[in-house]
Amino acid sequence: ARTSGVLVGQLLLWRLGNAGAALKAFDRALRLAPAGALAPEARWGRILSLRKLGRKAAERAACQDFLNRHGSSLYAPKVRKRLAELTAKE
């Protein structure tokens, strides 16, 4: 169930372009396994979903949360770059 939640979120976001439904799928996956093996992918998916939805404050908070939890992840450089972009626009 945890793996499928992340995969469903990815499909909803990248194949169907449904950021709202993808965000719900990523959130569900994180509720089931907040520190699971796919948590970085779910949190990265949340960031991308929030960005597509235009929810900048929530996206900024999600970036900070991601870096606090997964600062050495492969996604971390992208998250740092996006957080810098969001902060510069303030």
C-alpha positions, -999 to 999 in steps of 0.1 A, spaced: 0 0 0 28 24 8 47 18 -24 15 20 -45 6 54 -29 38 69 -42 35 53 -76 -2 64 -79 9 100 -69 36 100 -96 12 87 -122 -14 113 -113 11 141 -114 34 132 -143 11 113 -166 -24 127 -159 -14 162 -147 -37 161 -117 -17 178 -90 -45 179 -65 -51 142 -66 -14 135 -67 -9 156 -35 -35 135 -17 -18 103 -28 16 115 -16 1 127 17 -16 93 22 17 75 15 35 97 41 8 91 67 13 53 63 51 55 63 65 89 73 100 75 75 97 47 50 121 40 21 100 60 -3 94 90 19 119 111 0 100 104 -33 67 111 -16 80 144 -2 95 154 -35 62 146 -52 44 168 -26 68 197 -35 61 193 -72 24 190 -67 23 221 -45 43 240 -71 19 230 -99 -10 241 -77 6 275 -71 7 270 -33 40 288 -27 38 291 11 30 254 14 57 245 -11 83 265 8 73 247 40 75 213 22 110 222 9 122 230 44 106 199 58 122 178 31 157 192 38 152 187 75 144 150 69 164 141 38 192 167 35 215 141 19 190 127 -5 196 128 -43 167 153 -45 182 176 -19 201 198 -44 169 204 -64 150 211 -33 177 236 -21 176 253 -55 138 256 -54 138 269 -19 163 296 -29 140 306 -58 110 308 -35 129 328 -9 143 352 -35 108 360 -47 96 372 -12 
